[in-house]
Amino acid sequence: MEKELLIKIAYLIASVMFIIGIKMLGKTSTARQGNFVSAVAMLIAVLATLLDSQVLSFTEIFVTVLVGSAIGTVVAQRVEMTSMPEMVAIFNGFGGAASVLVATSEYWRMAHAAGYSMQVVVGVTIIISVIIGCVTLTGSLVAFGKLKGLINGRAIVFTGQHAVNAILFLAALALSVLVVLQPNVQIWMMGVLFIALLLGVLTVIPIGGADMPVVISLLNSYSGIAACATGFVLNNQVLIIAGALVGASGIILTQIMCKAMNRSLINVLLGGFGQTSAATSTEGGEEIVVKEVGVEETAMLFESASSVIIVPGYGMAVAQAQHIVRELTDLLEKQNISVKFAIHPVAGRMPGHMNVLLAEANIPYDKLIEMDQINDEFANTDIALIIGANDVVNPAARTNPSSPIYGMPVLNADKARTVIVCKRSMSAGYAGIENELFGYPNCLMLFGDAKSSMTKVVSELKELMPA
């Protein structure tokens, strides 16, 4: 009795800490502490569960924890910040896989019990856990492949794709009913597993790179829902609470991502955004003529500025330029030049990607300003420095009704007195369209690797500015 009470108290403490941790993750200034609080809560929940269940010996548990911790430590130390989206995607997949394995093993245990008749509630929770978990697993693997470049990052579509998905989903539902009615016939469960795994692949392949932040957020929500359903299967309260928190917060974040792109979730899942051709997106189809600027001219423009807004994008992450950008920020501020960072919700390849990247370079949180709060400031800013961003600063979203991104809220970088775009080439962004901004009269292109270009600019500034 004392053991049972102790476990319930541990579950209650862990649940409260999960809620506090997720609340703290909502602000950049407390995000790290929130992550730590949530990790401690998970440790408490795991220890309490191991104390409650006598599935394995403590020797086996210790060895398993040791091996898993070693793998996690090595991966955490080696992963680059540019690879964080891929890591998040694969973590989502692992969460889905865990739910599938637990729910399936519980089903197998019940199915082999003599004369067992599955209760409808139990059967439904097992099926929910299996289907959502399988979709999360294979969908996350496809997302990982797209982000890693192992699979074409553009939308992969074929005729009748939605009809095929609908048929497969209905087939999975039909087999699910048979699983509940005839739990001893294991072929039905095998069918559900196969179709659900296939659905995960078919659901994600038509989603292009432009929508990847939404996909990662949605898959994260799926993993939470699957875990919550698994909690009902095992009658584990802390798993239900933790899964519900992840599922709900993931859905909310997904909605925020969709709002930032002015698109509905159904439009993201069914629209195949990313398959647009790389043709010009300018109104009337005019060719974009750009004006190039050199490192010396760029440094001189910064020297004469009084305010700068930096717009980071995935190109900055690829070049690992966040640290030199921090040095540039410090150098400008020493000359009493105001520097702020404009953060678009879908910049990068996962929600909050730019915040995480800039935090690694110890850029103060109060300089990271969200789109809605900073958009009006561009008109009174001397220089808007765009580093590796593309679609999130494309004015076609406001001006060109024929553009695929028309209606998507973007940063008003084009309204600054001078716009400097640091970019490797004129290649299109995730949306596969050219950026009208590059041809604007106030826009200057600084071609080259972001880290190398910014390093040269900083060197020039040090010579121009007094110590």
C-alpha positions in Angstrom: 0.0 0.0 0.0 2.9 2.4 0.9 4.5 1.5 -2.4 1.4 2.3 -4.4 0.9 5.6 -2.6 4.6 6.5 -3.2 4.1 5.8 -6.9 1.0 8.0 -7.2 2.7 10.8 -5.4 5.7 10.5 -7.8 3.3 10.6 -10.8 1.6 13.7 -9.4 4.9 15.5 -8.9 6.0 14.5 -12.4 2.7 15.7 -13.9 2.9 19.1 -12.2 6.5 19.5 -13.3 5.5 18.6 -16.9 3.0 21.4 -16.9 5.4 23.9 -15.4 8.1 22.8 -17.8 5.9 23.3 -20.9 4.8 26.7 -19.5 8.4 27.8 -19.2 9.1 26.6 -22.7 6.7 29.3 -23.9 9.3 32.1 -23.3 12.8 32.2 -24.7 14.2 33.5 -21.4 13.0 30.5 -19.4 13.1 27.8 -22.2 16.3 26.1 -21.0 15.0 25.9 -17.4 11.7 24.6 -18.7 13.6 21.9 -20.6 15.5 20.9 -17.5 12.3 20.8 -15.3 10.6 18.6 -17.9 13.6 16.3 -18.1 13.6 15.8 -14.3 9.9 15.2 -14.4 10.5 12.4 -17.0 13.2 10.9 -14.8 10.8 10.8 -11.8 8.1 9.2 -13.9 10.4 6.6 -15.4 11.8 5.6 -11.9 8.3 5.4 -10.5 7.1 3.2 -13.4 10.1 0.9 -13.0 9.3 0.6 -9.3 5.7 -0.2 -10.1 6.3 -2.8 -12.9 8.2 -6.0 -12.5 8.7 -6.6 -16.2 12.5 -6.8 -16.2 15.1 -7.3 -13.6 16.8 -4.2 -12.2 20.1 -5.4 -13.8 18.5 -5.5 -17.2 16.9 -2.1 -16.6 20.2 -0.6 -15.5 22.0 -1.9 -18.5 19.3 -0.6 -20.8 19.3 2.9 -19.2 23.1 3.0 -19.4 23.2 2.1 -23.1 20.3 4.5 -24.0 21.9 7.3 -22.0 25.3 6.7 -23.7 23.7 6.9 -27.2 21.8 10.0 -26.3 24.9 11.8 -24.9 27.0 11.0 -27.9 24.3 12.2 -30.3 23.6 15.3 -28.3 27.2 16.3 -28.4 27.8 15.6 -32.0 24.6 17.0 -33.6 25.1 20.4 -35.3 22.5 23.1 -34.8 21.8 22.9 -38.5 20.7 19.3 -37.9 18.4 20.0 -35.1 15.2 19.8 -37.3 16.3 16.3 -38.5 16.9 15.3 -34.9 13.5 16.6 -33.8 11.9 14.7 -36.7 13.6 11.4 -35.7 12.7 11.9 -32.1 9.1 12.3 -33.1 9.4 9.0 -34.9 10.9 7.3 -31.9 8.0 8.4 -29.8 5.6 7.0 -32.3 7.5 3.7 -32.5 7.5 3.4 -28.7 3.7 3.8 -28.6 3.3 1.2 -31.4 5.5 -1.3 -29.6 3.8 -0.9 -26.3 0.3 -1.1 -27.7 1.0 -4.0 -30.0 2.7 -6.0 -27.2 -0.3 -5.4 -24.9 -2.6 -6.6 -27.7 -0.5 -9.7 -28.2 -0.6 -10.5 -24.5 -4.4 -10.1 -24.5 -4.9 -12.0 -27.7 -3.0 -15.1 -26.4 -5.1 -15.2 -23.2 -7.5 -18.2 -23.3 -11.1 -17.2 -24.0 -10.3 -13.5 -24.0 -13.0 -11.1 -25.3 -11.6 -7.6 -25.9 -13.5 -4.7 -24.4 -14.5 -2.0 -26.9 -12.8 0.8 -24.9 -9.5 -1.2 -24.6 -9.6 -2.1 -28.3 -10.3 1.5 -29.4 -7.4 2.8 -27.4 -5.0 0.1 -28.7 -6.0 0.9 -32.3 -5.7 4.7 -31.8 -2.2 4.2 -30.4 -1.1 1.8 -33.2 -2.5 3.9 -36.1 -1.3 7.3 -34.9 2.0 5.8 -33.7 2.7 4.1 -37.1 1.8 7.3 -39.0 4.1 9.3 -36.7 6.9 6.8 -37.2 7.0 6.5 -41.0 5.9 10.1 -41.5 8.8 11.3 -39.3 11.2 9.1 -41.2 10.1 10.7 -44.5 10.4 14.2 -42.9 13.9 13.2 -41.7 14.8 12.1 -45.2 13.5 15.3 -46.8 15.4 17.5 -44.3 18.6 15.4 -44.7 18.4 15.5 -48.5 17.9 11.7 -48.7 14.5 12.3 -50.3 13.5 15.0 -52.7 12.5 18.0 -50.6 9.8 19.0 -53.0 6.2 17.7 -52.9 5.9 14.2 -54.3 2.4 13.9 -55.8 0.7 11.5 -58.2 -2.8 11.3 -59.7 -5.4 10.0 -57.3 -3.2 10.4 -54.3 -5.9 11.7 -52.0 -8.3 8.9 -53.1 -5.7 6.3 -52.3 -5.1 7.7 -48.9 -8.9 7.8 -48.2 -9.3 4.1 -49.3 -6.4 3.1 -47.1 -7.8 4.9 -44.1 -11.2 3.3 -44.5 -9.5 -0.1 -44.9 -7.6 0.5 -41.6 -10.8 1.4 -39.9 -12.5 -1.8 -41.2 -9.6 -3.9 -40.0 -9.7 -2.1 -36.7 -13.3 -3.2 -36.1 -12.3 -6.8 -36.9 -9.4 -6.5 -34.3 -11.9 -5.6 -31.6 -14.4 -8.2 -32.6 -11.9 -11.0 -33.3 -8.8 -10.2 -31.2 -7.5 -13.8 -31.5 -7.2 -13.4 -35.3 -3.8 -11.7 -35.4 -3.8 -11.1 -39.2 -6.2 -8.2 -38.7 -3.7 -6.4 -36.5 -0.9 -7.1 -39.0 -3.1 -5.5 -41.6 -3.7 -2.4 -39.5 0.0 -2.1 -38.8 1.0 -2.3 -42.5 -1.7 0.2 -43.7 -0.9 2.7 -40.9 2.8 2.6 -41.7 2.0 3.1 -45.4 -0.3 6.0 -44.6 2.5 7.7 -42.7 4.6 7.7 -45.9 1.9 8.8 -48.2 0.7 11.6 -45.9 4.1 13.3 -45.7 5.6 12.8 -49.2 3.2 15.4 -50.8 4.3 18.0 -48.4 7.1 20.3 -49.7 10.0 21.9 -47.8 8.2 25.2 -47.3 5.7 23.5 -45.0 8.3 21.4 -43.0 8.0 23.5 -39.8 4.3 22.7 -39.8 4.9 19.0 -40.5 7.4 18.7 -37.7 5.0 20.4 -35.2 2.1 18.2 -36.3 4.1 15.0 -36.1 5.2 16.1 -32.6 1.5 16.4 -31.7 0.8 13.0 -33.2 3.5 11.4 -31.0 1.9 13.0 -27.9 -1.6 11.7 -28.9 -0.2 8.2 -29.5 1.5 8.3 -26.1 -1.7 9.5 -24.4 -3.6 6.6 -26.0 -0.9 4.2 -24.8 -1.4 5.6 -21.3 -5.1 4.5 -21.5 -4.0 1.1 -22.7 -1.6 0.6 -19.7 -3.8 2.6 -17.3 -0.8 4.8 -16.6 -1.9 8.3 -15.4 1.4 10.1 -16.0 1.7 8.8 -19.5 -1.9 10.1 -20.2 -1.1 13.5 -18.8 2.3 13.9 -20.5 0.9 12.6 -23.9 -2.1 15.0 -23.6 0.2 17.9 -22.9 2.5 17.1 -25.9 -0.5 16.5 -28.2 -2.4 19.7 -27.2 0.7 21.9 -27.3 1.7 20.4 -30.6 -1.7 21.2 -32.1 -1.6 24.7 -30.8 1.9 25.3 -32.2 0.8 23.8 -35.5 -2.1 26.2 -35.7 0.3 29.1 -34.9 2.5 27.9 -37.8 -0.4 27.7 -40.2 -1.6 31.2 -39.2 2.0 32.5 -39.8 1.7 31.1 -43.3 -2.0 32.2 -43.8 -3.0 28.6 -44.6 -5.3 26.0 -43.0 -4.0 22.7 -41.7 -6.0 20.8 -44.3 -4.4 23.0 -47.0 -1.0 22.1 -45.7 -1.8 18.3 -45.6 -3.5 18.2 -49.0 -2.1 21.2 -50.9 1.2 19.7 -51.9 2.9 23.1 -51.3 6.5 23.0 -52.6 5.7 21.6 -56.1 5.6 25.1 -57.6 8.0 25.5 -60.5 11.0 27.8 -60.0 9.7 30.3 -62.4 9.7 34.0 -61.6 7.1 35.2 -59.2 7.1 38.8 -60.2 3.9 40.5 -61.3 3.8 40.5 -65.1 6.7 38.0 -65.2 9.4 40.7 -65.4 13.0 39.5 -65.1 14.6 40.4 -61.7 17.6 42.6 -62.1 19.8 42.7 -59.0 22.4 45.2 -57.7 25.5 43.6 -56.1 27.4 45.1 -53.3 30.9 44.3 -52.0 32.2 43.8 -48.5 33.8 47.3 -48.3 30.6 49.0 -49.4 28.6 47.0 -46.9 30.9 47.9 -44.0 30.6 51.6 -45.0 26.8 51.4 -45.0 26.8 49.8 -41.5 29.2 52.5 -40.3 26.8 55.3 -41.3 23.6 53.6 -40.0 21.9 54.3 -36.7 19.6 51.3 -36.7 19.8 47.7 -38.0 17.4 44.9 -38.1 18.8 41.4 -38.8 16.6 38.8 -40.4 18.1 35.3 -39.9 17.2 32.3 -42.1 18.2 28.7 -42.7 21.1 29.9 -44.8 22.7 31.4 -41.7 22.2 28.0 -40.0 23.9 26.1 -42.8 26.8 28.5 -42.8 27.1 28.3 -39.0 27.3 32.1 -39.1 25.4 32.8 -35.8 28.6 33.5 -33.9 30.1 36.0 -36.3 26.6 37.7 -36.4 26.9 38.0 -32.7 30.3 39.7 -33.1 28.8 42.0 -35.7 26.0 42.9 -33.3 28.5 43.7 -30.5 30.6 45.8 -32.8 27.6 47.9 -34.0 26.2 48.4 -30.5 29.6 49.7 -29.3 29.0 52.5 -31.8 25.5 53.1 -30.4 23.9 51.5 -33.4 20.6 49.8 -32.5 20.5 46.2 -33.5 17.4 43.9 -33.3 16.6 40.5 -34.8 13.3 39.9 -36.6 12.1 36.4 -36.2 9.5 34.9 -38.5 7.6 31.9 -37.0 8.5 29.6 -39.9 12.0 30.7 -40.5 14.3 27.7 -40.7 13.1 24.1 -40.8 11.4 23.7 -37.5 9.4 25.9 -35.0 11.7 28.2 -33.1 14.7 27.2 -35.2 16.2 30.7 -35.4 15.6 31.3 -31.6 17.6 28.1 -30.8 20.3 29.0 -33.2 20.8 32.6 -32.0 20.6 31.4 -28.3 23.6 29.2 -29.0 25.6 32.3 -29.9 24.4 33.9 -26.6 22.5 36.7 -28.3 20.2 38.3 -25.7 16.6 37.1 -25.7 15.3 40.7 -25.6 16.8 41.3 -29.1 14.8 38.5 -30.7 11.5 40.2 -31.8 8.6 38.3 -33.3 7.2 39.3 -36.6 4.0 41.1 -35.4 6.0 43.3 -32.9 8.8 44.3 -35.3 7.1 44.7 -38.7 6.2 48.3 -38.2 9.8 49.2 -37.3 11.3 48.3 -40.7 10.0 51.6 -42.3 12.1 53.6 -39.8 15.2 51.4 -40.0 18.4 52.3 -41.9 19.5 48.7 -42.8 17.6 45.4 -42.9 20.3 42.7 -43.1 18.8 39.4 -44.4 21.1 36.4 -43.8 20.0 33.3 -45.6 16.2 34.0 -45.5 14.1 34.0 -48.6 10.4 33.3 -48.6 9.7 34.9 -45.3 10.8 38.3 -46.7 9.3 38.0 -50.2 7.0 41.0 -50.8 5.1 38.9 -53.4 3.1 37.6 -50.5 1.6 41.0 -50.2 1.6 42.3 -53.8 1.3 39.5 -56.2 -2.1 37.6 -56.2 -0.7 35.0 -58.6 2.1 34.0 -56.3 1.8 30.7 -54.4 2.7 32.4 -51.2 0.2 35.3 -51.6 -1.5 36.1 -48.3 1.3 34.6 -46.2 2.4 37.1 -43.6 6.0 38.1 -44.2 8.5 40.4 -42.6 8.4 43.9 -44.1 12.2 44.0 -44.7 11.6 45.6 -48.1 10.4 48.8 -46.3 13.8 49.5 -44.8 15.8 52.4 -46.2 18.5 49.9 -47.4 18.2 46.1 -47.6 21.3 44.0 -47.7 20.8 40.3 -48.6 23.6 37.9 -47.8 23.0 34.8 -49.9 25.1 32.2 -51.8 23.3 32.6 -55.1 19.9 33.6 -56.6 18.5 30.1 -56.0 14.8 30.0 -54.9 13.7 29.3 -51.4 11.5 26.3 -50.2 8.5 27.6 -52.0 10.4 27.2 -55.3 9.8 30.8 -56.5 12.1 33.8 -57.0 12.1 36.7 -54.5 10.8 40.0 -55.9 12.7 41.8 -53.1 16.0 41.1 -54.8 15.1 43.4 -57.7 13.9 46.3 -55.5 15.8 49.7 -55.9 16.7 49.7 -52.2 18.0 46.1 -52.2 21.7 45.1 -52.5 23.0 41.6 -52.9 26.1 40.4 -51.0 26.8 37.1 -52.6 28.8 34.4 -50.8 28.8 32.1 -47.8 27.2 33.9 -44.9 29.9 33.1 -42.4 32.7 34.1 -44.7 31.0 37.3 -45.9 30.1 38.5 -42.4 33.6 37.7 -41.2 35.0 40.0 -43.9 32.4 42.7 -43.1 33.3 42.6 -39.4 37.0 42.9 -40.3 36.3 45.9 -42.5 34.2 47.5 -39.8 37.0 47.1 -37.2 39.2 49.2 -39.5 36.6 51.8 -40.1 35.3 52.3 -36.6 37.3 53.7 -33.7 38.3 51.3 -31.0 
